[in-house]
Amino acid sequence: MAILTFPDAEQLVVDFLKNRAELTGVTVDSRPPAGFDGTQKVVLVSHMGGAWVDDQHLDQPLLDLEAYGPDKPTAHTVALSARACVLELADTVYGSAIVVDVSEADGPRWLPDYTRSAASRYRSTIRLLLRLG
């Protein structure tokens, strides 16, 4: 049996979000930008786990979105904008896969970043459903 290889879900979300008009002026990546102190408008995407459904050839990655801003209202606005965009991922083709569905596992919630004292951060978790095309 051939090994099924799905694309990097983290990079899929980064690529989808980084050029969205709703996120103009926001850095979107899987790594913090140089000099990051938590006050810049940034969305960090991290693959947190998920599950493979073998008999259906589906991947269900869980991804966290960390939205930062210079203050709590700005970080919240960035989080809501990223959320609205990512929920539009359904039917997106990325490499050899198609995003069949997107669901929110946990909506934007305030989560202080204790490693960056000046940071304002909201965190949310999404689940993708990917099928090889």
URQUI-V877690 format. One record per pair of residues at least 12 apart in sequence whose ideal C-beta (glycine too) atoms are under 10 Angstrom apart, sorted by the first residue. I is the first residue (numbers start at 1). GAP is how many residues later the second one is. D is the distance in Angstrom with one decimal. If there is no record, write none. Layout:
BEGIN
I/GAP/D
I/GAP/D
END
This chain:
BEGIN
4/48/8.6
4/50/9.0
4/53/6.1
4/54/9.9
4/55/8.5
4/92/9.1
4/93/9.8
4/128/6.0
5/54/9.8
5/90/9.3
5/91/7.5
5/92/9.4
5/127/8.3
6/46/8.4
6/51/9.4
6/52/9.2
6/53/4.5
6/55/8.1
6/88/9.4
6/89/8.4
6/90/7.7
6/91/5.5
6/122/9.8
6/124/5.6
6/125/9.0
6/126/6.8
7/52/9.1
7/87/5.4
7/88/3.9
7/89/6.5
7/90/5.3
7/123/7.7
7/125/9.3
8/22/9.0
8/39/7.7
8/53/9.2
8/86/9.1
8/87/8.6
9/36/8.9
9/38/5.7
9/41/7.6
9/50/7.3
9/51/9.4
9/52/3.9
9/53/8.8
9/54/6.1
9/85/8.8
9/88/8.8
9/90/9.1
9/117/9.7
9/118/9.9
9/119/5.8
9/121/6.8
10/19/9.8
10/20/5.2
10/34/10.0
10/35/5.4
10/36/6.7
10/37/4.2
10/38/9.4
10/51/7.9
10/53/6.3
10/54/9.7
11/18/9.8
11/19/7.1
11/34/8.4
11/36/9.1
11/83/8.5
11/84/9.3
12/33/9.1
12/35/9.8
12/49/8.8
12/51/9.0
12/77/7.9
12/80/7.8
12/82/4.6
12/83/8.0
12/85/7.9
12/87/7.5
12/116/7.6
12/118/8.2
13/15/8.4
13/17/8.7
13/30/9.2
13/32/4.8
13/33/9.6
13/34/8.8
13/48/9.1
13/50/5.7
13/52/7.7
13/69/9.2
13/72/9.4
13/73/6.4
13/76/7.3
13/79/9.9
13/81/9.4
13/86/9.6
13/89/9.5
13/113/7.7
13/115/7.8
14/14/5.7
14/15/5.9
14/16/5.8
14/17/9.7
14/29/8.6
14/30/9.2
14/31/5.1
14/49/9.7
15/13/8.9
15/30/9.8
15/77/9.6
15/79/7.4
16/12/8.9
16/29/9.6
16/69/7.3
16/70/7.2
16/72/8.3
16/73/5.9
16/76/6.5
16/78/7.8
16/83/8.8
17/12/9.5
17/26/6.4
17/28/7.4
17/48/8.5
17/64/9.2
17/65/6.2
17/68/5.6
17/69/6.6
17/71/10.0
17/72/9.1
18/25/8.7
18/27/9.5
20/61/8.0
20/62/8.6
20/64/9.2
20/65/4.9
20/66/9.4
20/68/8.8
21/60/9.8
21/64/9.3
22/56/9.7
22/58/9.4
22/59/4.6
22/60/8.2
22/62/6.6
22/63/5.6
22/66/9.8
23/18/8.4
23/20/7.0
23/44/9.8
23/55/7.5
23/58/5.7
23/59/6.6
23/61/9.8
23/62/6.6
24/17/9.7
24/57/9.6
25/15/9.7
25/16/5.9
25/53/9.4
26/14/8.7
26/15/4.5
26/16/6.6
26/17/5.9
26/41/8.3
26/42/9.0
26/43/8.8
26/51/9.8
26/52/5.8
26/55/7.5
26/56/7.8
27/13/6.6
27/14/7.0
27/15/4.7
27/16/7.4
27/17/8.9
27/41/9.1
28/13/9.8
28/14/7.5
28/15/4.6
28/16/8.1
28/17/7.0
28/37/9.2
28/39/9.8
28/50/9.8
28/54/7.7
28/57/9.5
29/13/7.6
29/14/8.0
29/15/6.7
29/16/7.3
30/14/6.8
30/15/5.3
30/16/6.6
30/17/8.1
30/33/9.7
31/13/7.4
31/14/9.6
31/15/9.5
32/12/6.4
32/34/9.3
32/36/8.8
32/84/9.2
36/32/8.1
36/80/7.8
36/83/9.0
37/31/9.3
37/33/10.0
37/76/9.8
37/79/5.7
37/80/8.7
37/81/5.8
37/82/7.1
38/28/9.6
38/30/5.4
38/31/8.9
38/32/9.0
38/37/9.1
38/74/9.7
38/75/5.3
38/77/8.2
38/78/3.4
38/79/8.1
38/80/5.8
38/81/2.4
38/82/7.1
38/83/6.7
39/29/7.3
39/30/7.4
39/31/4.6
39/32/8.3
39/35/9.2
39/36/9.3
39/77/8.1
39/79/5.1
39/80/6.5
39/81/7.3
40/28/6.4
40/29/7.8
40/30/7.5
40/79/9.4
41/26/8.3
41/27/6.7
41/28/5.2
41/29/7.5
41/33/6.7
41/34/8.1
41/36/8.9
41/37/5.5
41/40/9.7
42/24/7.9
42/25/7.6
42/26/4.5
42/27/8.1
42/33/9.3
42/36/7.8
42/77/9.7
42/79/9.3
43/22/5.8
43/23/6.9
43/24/5.3
43/25/7.6
43/35/6.4
43/36/8.0
43/38/8.6
43/39/4.8
43/40/9.9
43/42/9.4
43/43/9.3
43/79/9.8
44/20/8.0
44/21/7.4
44/22/4.3
44/23/8.2
44/24/7.5
44/77/9.1
44/79/9.3
45/18/5.9
45/19/7.4
45/20/6.0
45/21/8.1
45/37/8.9
45/41/9.0
45/81/9.4
46/16/9.6
46/17/6.6
46/18/4.7
46/19/8.2
46/20/7.3
46/77/9.6
46/79/9.7
47/14/5.8
47/15/7.5
47/16/5.6
47/17/8.3
47/81/9.9
48/13/8.1
48/14/4.7
48/15/6.3
48/16/5.1
48/57/9.4
48/77/6.8
48/78/9.8
48/79/9.9
49/12/7.5
49/13/5.0
49/14/9.1
49/15/9.7
49/76/9.8
49/78/9.9
50/12/4.6
50/13/8.2
50/55/9.9
50/77/7.0
50/78/7.9
50/79/9.7
50/80/9.4
51/76/9.3
52/78/9.9
53/76/8.9
53/78/9.7
56/73/9.8
56/75/8.0
57/73/9.5
57/74/6.6
57/75/6.0
58/39/9.8
58/42/7.4
58/43/9.7
58/70/9.9
58/71/6.1
58/72/6.7
58/73/5.6
58/74/8.8
59/38/7.6
59/41/9.8
59/69/7.7
59/70/7.7
59/71/4.4
59/72/8.0
59/73/8.5
60/40/9.7
60/41/9.1
60/43/9.5
60/67/5.9
60/68/6.9
60/69/5.6
60/70/7.5
61/65/8.9
61/66/7.3
61/67/5.3
61/68/9.0
61/69/7.1
62/43/6.2
62/44/9.5
62/63/5.9
62/64/7.4
62/65/5.4
62/66/8.3
63/23/8.5
63/39/10.0
63/42/9.2
63/61/9.3
63/62/7.0
63/63/5.4
63/64/7.9
63/65/7.0
64/41/9.4
64/42/8.7
64/47/9.9
64/59/6.0
64/60/7.2
64/61/5.3
64/62/8.1
65/13/9.5
65/14/7.3
65/17/5.4
65/18/7.4
65/20/9.9
65/21/6.9
65/39/10.0
65/43/8.0
65/57/8.4
65/58/7.0
65/59/5.0
65/60/7.6
65/61/6.7
66/12/9.8
66/13/8.7
66/16/9.4
66/45/7.9
66/47/8.0
66/53/9.6
66/55/5.8
66/56/7.6
66/57/5.2
66/58/8.4
67/12/3.6
67/13/8.3
67/14/8.2
67/15/5.6
67/16/8.5
67/41/6.9
67/44/9.9
67/53/8.9
67/54/6.8
67/55/4.7
67/56/7.5
67/57/7.7
68/45/7.7
68/48/8.5
68/51/6.0
68/52/6.5
68/53/5.3
68/54/8.2
68/55/10.0
69/50/8.8
69/51/5.2
69/52/8.3
69/53/8.5
70/48/8.3
70/49/9.3
70/50/6.8
71/47/9.7
71/49/5.4
72/38/7.2
72/40/9.9
72/48/4.8
72/49/9.1
72/50/8.4
73/47/8.4
74/46/6.9
75/33/9.1
75/35/8.4
75/36/10.0
75/38/9.9
75/44/8.3
75/45/4.0
75/46/5.9
75/47/5.3
76/32/6.9
76/34/8.0
76/44/8.3
76/45/10.0
76/46/5.8
77/45/9.4
78/30/9.3
78/42/9.3
78/43/9.6
78/44/7.5
79/28/8.9
79/29/3.9
79/30/8.8
79/31/9.3
79/42/8.6
79/43/3.7
79/44/8.0
79/45/6.4
80/27/9.4
80/28/6.4
80/42/8.4
80/44/9.5
82/26/8.4
82/40/9.0
82/42/7.8
82/44/9.6
83/21/7.2
83/24/7.2
83/25/6.0
83/39/9.2
83/41/6.1
83/43/8.2
86/16/6.5
86/18/8.6
86/38/8.6
86/40/5.7
86/42/9.0
87/15/5.6
87/16/8.5
87/17/7.2
87/39/7.9
88/14/7.9
89/12/8.9
89/13/4.7
89/37/8.4
89/39/6.8
89/40/10.0
90/12/5.3
90/13/9.6
90/38/9.1
90/39/8.7
92/36/9.6
92/38/9.9
93/40/6.4
94/34/9.8
94/36/8.2
94/39/9.4
95/35/9.9
95/37/9.3
95/38/8.8
96/34/9.6
96/35/9.9
96/36/5.6
96/37/6.2
97/31/9.3
97/33/4.6
97/34/6.5
97/35/5.5
97/36/6.2
98/31/9.5
98/32/7.1
98/33/5.6
98/34/8.0
98/35/4.8
99/29/5.7
99/30/7.1
99/31/6.1
99/32/8.5
100/28/8.3
100/29/4.4
100/30/6.7
100/31/5.1
100/33/10.0
101/26/8.2
101/27/7.4
101/28/4.0
101/29/9.1
101/30/9.5
102/24/6.2
102/25/7.4
102/26/5.8
102/27/7.5
103/22/9.8
103/23/7.0
103/24/5.0
103/25/8.3
103/26/7.8
104/20/6.7
104/21/7.4
104/22/5.8
104/23/7.8
105/19/8.2
105/20/4.2
105/21/6.4
105/22/5.0
106/17/8.0
106/18/5.9
106/19/4.3
106/20/8.6
106/21/9.7
107/15/9.3
107/16/9.7
107/17/5.6
107/18/8.6
107/19/9.7
108/13/10.0
108/14/4.4
108/15/7.2
108/16/4.5
108/17/9.8
109/12/9.8
109/13/6.4
109/14/6.0
109/15/7.0
109/16/9.4
110/12/5.9
110/13/8.3
111/12/4.4
111/13/9.5
END
